[in-house]
């Protein structure tokens, strides 16, 4: 006999109602638990735990207070990078910080918003209530300076760096007129006469590492990127167009993130300066106001160099993520990977990029040692595994290529490389890839190269701290000099 067991009737409305109630109870439990976790993760900061170095200084840097109020740019005659100056105040004559008395501290009055606006930071969003409360509490507790000695400012125009060894040179560029070289040093950019015959000026700022120094198209301004590793990145804009050294002043100092910034470049129209950042972002700023006008997060690793298209309407960047990317300036939109993204097409990250002086062709160098030229805009249909934008690949140099440059008419390129402590400078014909000449540098790697505006010389710098100037036609070494005076004295903090 077959027994058929009848299934009980199911009240589907009741089941749905009970399920919904269980979900609601679970959400309530989750919310309560999350609140408990939040309290465990971010407790109220004990009053005694407010640190100037760990809590207050990052706020001042993040809001660019220290960028506007430093020895090289004394906004309101107030210097915040020196602790005694931070307490003293500026042209108002009122004490900015009175230890133990926030109500009598002019700084608190300046940063406290009223009606959503505050006097400082000038022309920028005000500090949050939490940030103001943090600074107020620090003052209330005695406004103590717990900055480690190694992190205290040591240099300014009146106390420039003293070198006991030559600095590693990461950046060299000729001025548009060809009468000067901007050379990245330690905490400063050194303006040298183009023939190496003498120092013109020392531009001393906050950044201990100088990664790039680039003249504006008219030569009147200089954009400098650098920073202090693990603490801040910085873009500096200097006025260098005046022959009077007293009038060579910092126009802007823009603090960016918490690590060194790279690869400054000017738009050909002079209206933007781009920088690459180690937080994988690419940014551009108005050099007059300091306002950020472009932001892109298209890369997956540090952005090490940038350049603009001929018409200033596109921005190109290279990164450790083994790609060169194209960004539309107007919309900040990622357009394309100029290089192939096929695994194995590029054997390592890209480090340096330069644009042809008259057309949108891009010269890059990186970890595989082979300089390459790409066209900016794709004209072929994309296919899996293609590298259709590649126009020319040059013979590989020893090690990694750290610096590349076109000459004045785009007919030749220069590149500098480093391999196991040895350097090399090469000049190639852009049209056929032939090596015109090469110069080995046994004293150390080469990290930066540039052609003079007339195309007659190539300047190179690197690990040993010397600037080498070569004849661009035959590679003869015309001049070798150190841009700094090495005294052998130890650097002592003030």
C-alpha positions in Angstrom: 0.0 0.0 0.0 1.3 3.4 -0.9 1.0 6.0 1.8 0.9 9.6 0.6 1.8 12.1 3.2 0.0 15.4 2.7 2.1 18.5 3.1 0.7 21.0 5.6 -0.7 24.1 4.1 1.7 27.1 4.3 0.5 30.6 5.2 2.9 32.5 3.0 1.8 35.9 4.3 2.7 34.8 7.8 6.0 33.4 6.7 6.9 36.7 5.0 5.8 38.7 8.1 7.9 36.6 10.4 11.0 36.8 8.1 10.7 40.5 7.9 10.5 40.7 11.7 13.7 38.6 12.0 15.5 40.8 9.6 14.4 44.0 11.5 15.6 42.5 14.8 18.9 41.6 13.1 19.3 45.1 11.8 18.7 46.6 15.3 21.2 44.3 16.9 23.7 45.1 14.2 23.2 48.9 14.7 23.6 48.6 18.4 26.7 46.4 18.0 28.2 48.9 15.5 27.7 51.7 18.0 29.5 49.7 20.6 32.3 48.9 18.2 32.6 52.6 17.2 33.0 53.5 20.8 35.7 50.9 21.2 37.6 52.0 18.1 37.3 55.8 18.4 37.0 56.7 22.1 36.9 60.3 23.2 40.4 61.6 23.3 41.7 62.0 26.8 42.5 65.7 27.6 46.1 64.8 28.4 46.6 63.1 25.1 46.5 66.1 22.8 49.8 66.3 21.0 51.1 69.3 18.9 53.1 67.1 16.6 50.6 64.3 16.2 47.3 66.1 16.5 47.6 69.9 15.9 50.4 70.1 13.3 48.6 67.7 10.8 45.6 70.0 11.0 47.7 73.1 10.3 49.4 71.4 7.4 46.2 69.8 6.0 44.5 73.2 5.9 47.6 74.7 4.3 48.1 77.1 7.2 51.8 76.3 7.3 52.0 76.8 3.5 50.8 80.4 3.7 52.6 81.2 6.9 56.3 80.2 6.6 59.6 82.0 6.2 59.4 82.0 2.4 55.8 83.3 2.4 55.0 85.3 5.5 51.3 85.8 5.2 50.4 88.6 7.6 54.0 88.5 8.8 52.9 85.4 10.7 55.2 82.3 10.6 53.7 79.1 11.8 56.5 76.7 10.9 58.6 78.0 13.7 57.1 77.2 17.1 58.1 80.5 18.7 56.6 82.4 15.7 53.4 80.3 16.0 52.9 81.5 19.5 54.0 85.1 18.9 51.6 86.0 16.1 51.9 88.4 13.2 51.1 91.9 12.1 48.0 92.2 14.3 50.3 92.5 17.3 48.2 90.1 19.3 49.6 86.9 20.7 48.4 84.0 18.5 48.7 81.4 21.2 48.6 82.1 25.0 49.4 78.8 26.7 46.6 77.8 29.0 44.3 80.6 27.8 42.5 79.7 24.5 40.0 82.6 25.1 42.9 85.1 24.9 44.6 83.4 21.9 44.1 85.3 18.6 44.5 82.1 16.6 41.3 80.6 18.1 39.4 83.8 17.2 40.7 83.6 13.6 39.9 79.9 13.0 36.5 79.7 14.8 33.7 79.9 12.2 30.7 82.2 12.6 27.8 81.6 10.3 29.8 78.9 8.5 32.7 81.3 7.7 36.1 82.0 9.4 38.8 84.5 8.9 41.4 81.8 8.5 42.2 79.8 6.4 41.7 82.6 3.9 39.6 81.9 0.9 39.2 78.2 2.0 36.7 76.1 3.9 36.9 76.6 7.7 38.3 74.1 10.1 35.7 71.6 11.4 34.3 71.9 14.9 36.4 68.9 15.9 39.6 70.5 14.6 39.0 73.8 16.4 38.2 71.9 19.6 41.4 70.0 19.3 43.5 73.2 18.9 41.6 74.8 21.7 42.2 71.9 24.0 45.9 71.8 23.1 46.2 75.5 24.1 44.2 74.9 27.3 46.6 72.2 28.3 49.6 74.5 28.0 50.4 74.6 24.2 53.4 72.4 24.6 55.7 71.6 21.7 56.4 67.9 21.5 57.9 67.9 18.0 60.9 65.6 17.7 64.2 67.5 17.0 64.6 65.7 13.7 61.2 67.2 12.5 61.8 70.8 13.5 62.4 73.3 10.7 66.1 74.0 10.2 66.3 76.1 7.1 65.1 79.4 5.6 66.5 82.1 3.3 68.6 83.4 6.2 69.8 80.0 7.3 70.2 77.9 4.1 71.3 74.3 4.1 75.0 73.6 4.8 76.3 70.6 2.7 78.7 68.1 4.0 78.1 66.1 0.9 76.6 66.9 -2.5 72.9 66.3 -2.8 71.4 63.7 -5.1 70.1 65.6 -8.1 66.6 64.5 -9.1 65.7 67.5 -11.3 67.5 69.8 -13.7 65.8 72.1 -16.2 66.9 75.0 -18.4 64.9 78.2 -18.3 63.0 79.1 -21.5 65.6 81.7 -22.4 68.5 79.3 -21.7 70.2 81.6 -19.3 69.7 79.6 -16.1 69.4 76.1 -14.7 66.9 75.1 -12.0 68.5 72.4 -9.9 66.8 70.5 -7.1 68.9 70.4 -3.9 68.2 69.7 -0.3 65.3 71.8 1.1 66.0 74.2 -1.9 66.1 74.8 -5.6 69.4 76.3 -6.8 69.2 78.7 -9.7 72.6 78.5 -11.5 73.9 80.3 -14.5 73.4 78.0 -17.5 77.1 77.6 -18.1 77.7 76.7 -14.5 79.7 79.8 -13.8 77.9 80.9 -10.7 74.9 80.7 -8.3 72.0 83.1 -9.1 69.7 82.3 -6.2 68.7 79.8 -3.5 65.0 79.1 -3.2 64.6 77.6 0.3 61.3 76.0 1.3 59.8 73.5 3.6 60.3 70.4 1.5 63.4 68.5 2.3 63.2 66.4 -0.9 62.9 68.2 -4.2 61.6 65.9 -6.9 61.0 68.4 -9.8 61.5 72.1 -10.6 59.8 73.3 -13.8 59.8 76.8 -15.4 56.5 78.3 -16.6 56.3 78.7 -20.4 57.2 82.4 -20.0 60.0 81.7 -17.5 58.6 84.0 -14.9 57.4 81.3 -12.4 58.9 78.1 -11.2 56.8 75.1 -10.0 58.5 72.8 -7.5 57.3 69.5 -6.2 58.6 67.6 -3.2 57.9 67.1 0.5 59.0 65.2 3.5 58.4 61.4 3.3 55.6 60.2 5.5 54.7 63.7 6.6 53.6 66.0 3.7 53.8 66.6 0.0 54.1 70.1 -1.4 53.7 72.2 -4.5 55.6 75.5 -4.4 55.2 78.3 -6.9 58.1 80.8 -7.0 58.3 84.1 -8.8 61.7 84.0 -10.5 61.2 86.4 -13.4 62.9 89.3 -11.7 66.6 89.9 -11.8 66.5 91.3 -8.3 67.1 88.4 -5.9 65.2 90.2 -3.2 62.1 90.0 -5.3 62.3 86.3 -6.0 59.6 85.2 -3.6 57.4 82.2 -3.1 53.9 82.9 -4.4 52.2 79.7 -3.2 52.9 76.7 -1.1 50.2 74.0 -1.3 50.3 71.1 1.0 49.2 67.8 -0.6 48.6 64.6 1.3 51.1 62.9 3.6 54.1 62.0 1.3 56.4 63.5 -1.3 54.8 64.8 -4.6 56.4 64.3 -8.0 56.5 65.3 -11.6 55.4 69.0 -11.9 54.4 70.2 -15.4 52.9 73.4 -16.8 50.1 73.6 -19.2 51.4 75.4 -22.4 48.8 78.1 -21.8 50.4 78.7 -18.3 47.0 78.4 -16.5 47.6 75.1 -14.7 50.3 73.1 -12.9 50.0 69.4 -12.6 51.6 67.1 -10.0 51.7 63.4 -9.4 51.1 62.0 -6.0 52.0 58.8 -4.1 48.4 58.3 -3.1 47.8 57.2 -6.8 46.2 60.5 -7.7 46.9 63.1 -10.3 46.1 66.8 -9.6 46.3 70.2 -11.2 46.2 73.7 -9.6 45.7 77.2 -10.7 49.2 78.9 -10.2 47.6 82.2 -9.3 45.1 81.2 -6.7 46.3 77.7 -5.6 42.8 76.3 -6.3 42.7 72.6 -7.3 41.2 72.5 -10.7 41.7 68.8 -11.6 41.7 65.5 -9.7 42.0 62.0 -11.1 42.3 58.7 -9.3 42.7 56.6 -12.5 46.1 55.1 -11.5 46.7 52.1 -9.3 50.1 53.2 -8.0 52.3 56.2 -7.4 52.1 58.9 -10.2 55.7 59.9 -10.9 55.5 62.4 -13.8 53.1 64.5 -15.9 52.8 66.5 -19.0 50.1 68.4 -20.9 49.0 68.2 -24.5 49.9 70.9 -27.0 46.5 72.6 -26.6 46.5 72.2 -22.8 43.2 70.3 -23.1 44.6 66.9 -21.9 46.8 65.8 -19.1 49.1 62.8 -19.4 50.6 60.9 -16.5 52.9 57.9 -15.9 53.0 55.7 -12.9 54.6 52.7 -11.2 51.5 50.8 -12.2 53.1 50.4 -15.7 50.7 52.6 -17.5 50.5 56.0 -19.2 47.0 57.6 -18.9 45.1 60.3 -20.7 42.8 62.7 -18.8 40.5 65.3 -20.3 41.2 68.6 -18.5 37.7 70.1 -18.8 35.8 67.2 -17.5 38.6 65.5 -15.4 37.5 62.3 -17.2 39.8 59.4 -17.8 39.9 58.9 -21.6 42.4 56.0 -22.3 45.4 54.0 -21.4 47.9 55.3 -24.0 50.3 52.3 -23.3 49.2 48.7 -23.6 47.7 47.3 -20.4 48.3 43.7 -21.6 50.4 41.8 -19.0 54.0 41.7 -20.1 53.7 44.5 -22.7 55.6 46.7 -20.2 58.1 45.2 -17.9 58.0 47.5 -15.0 56.7 50.9 -14.0 57.0 54.2 -15.9 59.1 57.0 -14.3 59.4 59.9 -16.7 57.5 61.5 -19.6 58.0 64.5 -22.0 55.9 65.7 -24.8 57.1 66.5 -28.4 57.5 70.4 -28.5 55.1 70.7 -31.5 52.7 67.7 -31.5 51.0 65.2 -29.2 53.6 62.5 -29.2 54.9 61.3 -25.8 58.3 60.1 -24.8 58.5 58.0 -21.7 61.1 55.9 -19.8 60.9 53.5 -17.0 62.0 50.2 -15.4 62.7 48.3 -18.6 65.4 50.7 -19.7 63.9 51.3 -23.2 62.7 54.8 -24.0 59.5 54.8 -26.1 57.4 57.2 -28.1 53.6 56.9 -28.1 51.0 58.9 -30.0 48.5 60.5 -27.6 45.2 59.7 -29.3 44.3 56.2 -30.4 43.3 55.9 -34.1 43.0 52.1 -34.4 40.2 50.0 -33.0 41.2 48.5 -29.7 42.2 44.8 -29.7 43.2 42.5 -27.0 46.9 42.5 -26.6 47.6 45.4 -28.9 50.0 48.3 -28.3 48.7 50.4 -31.2 49.8 53.8 -29.8 53.5 52.8 -29.8 55.4 54.7 -32.5 59.0 53.8 -31.6 61.0 51.8 -29.1 64.6 52.8 -28.7 67.5 50.5 -27.8 67.5 49.7 -24.1 69.9 51.5 -21.7 71.5 49.8 -18.7 69.1 49.6 -15.8 66.1 51.9 -15.4 65.5 55.2 -17.3 64.8 58.0 -14.8 64.8 61.1 -17.1 63.8 61.8 -20.7 63.7 65.0 -22.8 63.0 66.2 -26.4 65.2 68.8 -28.0 63.8 72.1 -29.3 62.5 70.7 -32.6 61.7 67.1 -31.5 64.4 65.6 -33.8 66.4 64.1 -30.9 65.7 62.7 -27.5 67.9 62.4 -24.4 67.6 59.8 -21.7 69.4 59.1 -18.4 69.6 55.8 -16.6 70.9 54.0 -13.5 72.1 50.4 -13.1 73.9 49.0 -10.1 75.5 52.3 -9.1 76.5 53.2 -12.7 74.9 55.9 -14.9 74.6 56.6 -18.5 73.4 59.5 -20.7 72.3 58.8 -24.3 71.0 60.9 -27.2 69.0 59.2 -30.0 67.6 60.3 -33.3 63.8 60.4 -32.8 63.1 59.5 -36.4 65.0 56.3 -36.8 66.1 55.4 -33.2 69.8 55.5 -34.0 72.1 56.2 -31.0 73.9 59.5 -31.7 76.2 59.2 -28.7 76.3 57.9 -25.2 78.3 58.7 -22.1 78.9 56.4 -19.2 79.0 57.9 -15.7 80.8 55.5 -13.3 80.3 57.8 -10.3 76.6 57.0 -10.1 73.2 56.8 -11.7 71.7 59.6 -13.8 68.2 60.7 -12.7 67.5 63.8 -14.8 68.3 65.2 -18.3 67.3 68.3 -20.3 68.2 70.0 -23.6 69.0 73.7 -23.7 66.4 75.7 -25.6 68.7 76.1 -28.5 69.4 72.4 -28.6 73.2 72.8 -28.4 73.8 71.2 -24.9 72.4 68.5 -22.7 72.4 68.9 -18.9 72.4 65.8 -16.7 72.4 65.1 -13.0 72.2 62.2 -10.6 73.6 60.4 -7.6 77.0 62.0 -7.3 75.5 65.5 -7.1 77.4 67.0 -10.1 75.9 68.7 -13.0 77.3 67.5 -16.4 76.8 69.6 -19.5 77.4 67.8 -22.8 77.7 69.0 -26.4 74.4 67.6 -27.9 76.0 66.9 -31.2 79.0 64.7 -30.3 78.5 64.1 -26.5 81.7 65.9 -25.5 81.7 66.9 -21.8 81.7 70.7 -21.9 81.4 71.4 -18.1 81.1 69.5 -14.9 80.4 71.3 -11.6 78.8 71.0 -8.2 75.8 73.3 -7.7 76.5 73.6 -4.0 79.4 74.5 -1.8 80.5 71.4 0.2 82.0 72.5 3.4 82.2 69.2 5.3 80.5 70.8 8.3 77.8 68.8 10.0 74.3 70.1 9.7 73.1 71.3 13.1 69.5 72.1 13.9 68.8 75.7 15.1 
